[in-house]
Amino acid sequence: MAGIVSVVPAGSLFDLSGRVALVTGASRGIGGAIAEILAEHGAQVVLSSRKQADLEAEAERINSKYGEKATPIAAHAGRPEDLEKLVQGVMERFSRIDILVNNAATNPYFGPLIAAELAAWDKTFEVNLRGVFALTKLVYGASMETHGGAIVNVASIGGLRPGIGLGVYNVTKAGVIMLTRQLARELGGKVRVNAVAPGVIKTRFAEALWGNPEILDRVLAQNPMGRIGVPEEVAAAVLFLASDAASYVNGEVLVVDGGGGGEI
Ligand SMILES: NC(=O)c1ccc[n+]([C@@H]2O[C@H](COP(=O)([O-])OP(=O)(O)OC[C@H]3O[C@@H](n4cnc5c(N)ncnc54)[C@H](OP(=O)(O)O)[C@@H]3O)[C@@H](O)[C@H]2O)c1
């Protein structure tokens, strides 16, 4: 039919062979699971976060399962000069970046939004929102503007509706969702930009939630599946959005929360 192009040969929807992926916050948790699933599906994956030793251990874990697929390069997501070196490092080694997963985030403050210090606000925004924009801009300029690609931003259900104690973080994640939609609109011809919005996932980051019986009970009471998620379940959604299986999905926010519904 005119105007409809068959872009995805059957059987290879999730095959990422020959593609280069950059994943931030990849030394553990959701980012580690994302790096692993992308490597498992054939991509060369550059893992980034602040601590080189942790990255090397995670890359080694992935390489021991899938061959030489993982490369560690440390960078602080809140420091533009680090991000420049990161992108330079990936380009020197692989000459392109086909998939960018902006997953690194921080949450230095827990409490009412109105009581937050500006320093905590700035730190959260620097990493969670400015860092996502800065890295996206660098990757676009270095590779995606010419070669195209897919970007997946890790947001949160907290970016879609308010929750207790995580107000500053939630505002950054709402920003990530709007950044995703805006860039999808602007770059959609060449680069697809989507987001995932996880509910409570069992990682170190969320231990204050799932490690607190009162909060955990509240979370589980609202969740039809009666459990919190694990990093691999978010990683599978990222694989979908990064792959040709999602070739006509652009500007979307895929909620991965077990149907959790309400607020934390
Ligand atoms: N777990 C949840 O319930 C949940 C729910 C919704 C959304 N999320 C989102 O999922 C993403 C991953 O979180 P997670 O739960 O997997 O956390 P995690 O297990 O604590 O992992 C966080 C990762 O980010 C890195 N990181 C932290 N600060 C960084 C910085 N300034 N620059 C670069 N890397 C940094 C950490 O390594 P270093 O410390 O070495 O830098 C680590 O690799 C985040 O965007 C988070 O907001 C999580």
The ligand as an SDF file (V2000), in Angstrom:
LIG
                    3D

 48 52  0  0  0  0  0  0  0  0999 V2000
   13.9100    1.7280   41.6670 N   0  0  0  0  0  0  0  0  0  0  0  0
   12.7170    2.3130   41.5070 C   0  0  0  0  0  0  0  0  0  0  0  0
   11.7230    2.0130   42.2190 O   0  0  0  0  0  0  0  0  0  0  0  0
   12.5280    3.3210   40.4170 C   0  0  0  0  0  0  0  0  0  0  0  0
   11.2210    3.7490   40.1370 C   0  0  0  0  0  0  0  0  0  0  0  0
   11.0100    4.6730   39.1400 C   0  0  0  0  0  0  0  0  0  0  0  0
   12.0970    5.1700   38.4210 C   0  0  0  0  0  0  0  0  0  0  0  0
   13.3690    4.7450   38.7300 N   0  0  0  0  0  0  0  0  0  0  0  0
   14.4720    5.2990   37.9340 C   0  0  0  0  0  0  0  0  0  0  0  0
   15.2790    4.2530   37.4540 O   0  0  0  0  0  0  0  0  0  0  0  0
   16.5900    4.7410   37.2120 C   0  0  0  0  0  0  0  0  0  0  0  0
   17.6140    3.8030   37.8080 C   0  0  0  0  0  0  0  0  0  0  0  0
   17.3870    3.7010   39.1890 O   0  0  0  0  0  0  0  0  0  0  0  0
   17.7240    2.3820   40.0260 P   0  0  0  0  0  0  0  0  0  0  0  0
   16.5470    2.1320   40.8760 O   0  0  0  0  0  0  0  0  0  0  0  0
   18.2440    1.3120   39.1440 O   0  0  0  0  0  0  0  0  0  0  0  0
   18.8890    2.9410   40.9710 O   0  0  0  0  0  0  0  0  0  0  0  0
   20.2580    2.3000   41.5120 P   0  0  0  0  0  0  0  0  0  0  0  0
   20.1620    0.8310   41.6270 O   0  0  0  0  0  0  0  0  0  0  0  0
   20.5910    3.1000   42.7260 O   0  0  0  0  0  0  0  0  0  0  0  0
   21.2910    2.6680   40.3530 O   0  0  0  0  0  0  0  0  0  0  0  0
   21.5620    4.0090   40.0590 C   0  0  0  0  0  0  0  0  0  0  0  0
   22.6450    4.0490   38.9990 C   0  0  0  0  0  0  0  0  0  0  0  0
   22.8750    5.4170   38.6430 O   0  0  0  0  0  0  0  0  0  0  0  0
   24.2430    5.7500   38.8660 C   0  0  0  0  0  0  0  0  0  0  0  0
   24.3080    7.1420   39.2470 N   0  0  0  0  0  0  0  0  0  0  0  0
   23.8060    7.7340   40.3650 C   0  0  0  0  0  0  0  0  0  0  0  0
   24.0820    9.0450   40.3580 N   0  0  0  0  0  0  0  0  0  0  0  0
   24.7590    9.2960   39.2040 C   0  0  0  0  0  0  0  0  0  0  0  0
   25.3240   10.4530   38.6310 C   0  0  0  0  0  0  0  0  0  0  0  0
   25.2640   11.6330   39.2430 N   0  0  0  0  0  0  0  0  0  0  0  0
   25.9540   10.3450   37.4520 N   0  0  0  0  0  0  0  0  0  0  0  0
   26.0510    9.1410   36.8140 C   0  0  0  0  0  0  0  0  0  0  0  0
   25.5380    8.0240   37.3150 N   0  0  0  0  0  0  0  0  0  0  0  0
   24.8910    8.0910   38.4910 C   0  0  0  0  0  0  0  0  0  0  0  0
   24.7030    4.7540   39.9360 C   0  0  0  0  0  0  0  0  0  0  0  0
   26.1110    4.5180   39.9220 O   0  0  0  0  0  0  0  0  0  0  0  0
   27.1740    5.4700   40.7200 P   0  0  0  0  0  0  0  0  0  0  0  0
   26.6320    5.6450   42.0870 O   0  0  0  0  0  0  0  0  0  0  0  0
   28.4710    4.7570   40.6330 O   0  0  0  0  0  0  0  0  0  0  0  0
   27.2090    6.7400   39.9120 O   0  0  0  0  0  0  0  0  0  0  0  0
   23.9780    3.5110   39.4780 C   0  0  0  0  0  0  0  0  0  0  0  0
   24.6510    2.9230   38.3740 O   0  0  0  0  0  0  0  0  0  0  0  0
   16.6090    6.1640   37.7720 C   0  0  0  0  0  0  0  0  0  0  0  0
   16.3870    7.0780   36.7130 O   0  0  0  0  0  0  0  0  0  0  0  0
   15.4210    6.1840   38.7110 C   0  0  0  0  0  0  0  0  0  0  0  0
   14.9090    7.4850   38.8860 O   0  0  0  0  0  0  0  0  0  0  0  0
   13.6070    3.8440   39.7090 C   0  0  0  0  0  0  0  0  0  0  0  0
  1  2  1  0
  2  3  2  0
  2  4  1  0
  4  5  1  0
  4 48  2  0
  5  6  2  0
  6  7  1  0
  7  8  2  0
  8  9  1  0
  8 48  1  0
  9 10  1  0
  9 46  1  0
 10 11  1  0
 11 12  1  0
 11 44  1  0
 12 13  1  0
 13 14  1  0
 14 15  2  0
 14 16  1  0
 14 17  1  0
 17 18  1  0
 18 19  2  0
 18 20  1  0
 18 21  1  0
 21 22  1  0
 22 23  1  0
 23 24  1  0
 23 42  1  0
 24 25  1  0
 25 26  1  0
 25 36  1  0
 26 27  1  0
 26 35  1  0
 27 28  2  0
 28 29  1  0
 29 30  1  0
 29 35  2  0
 30 31  1  0
 30 32  2  0
 32 33  1  0
 33 34  2  0
 34 35  1  0
 36 37  1  0
 36 42  1  0
 37 38  1  0
 38 39  2  0
 38 40  1  0
 38 41  1  0
 42 43  1  0
 44 45  1  0
 44 46  1  0
 46 47  1  0
M  CHG  2   8   1  16  -1
M  END
$$$$
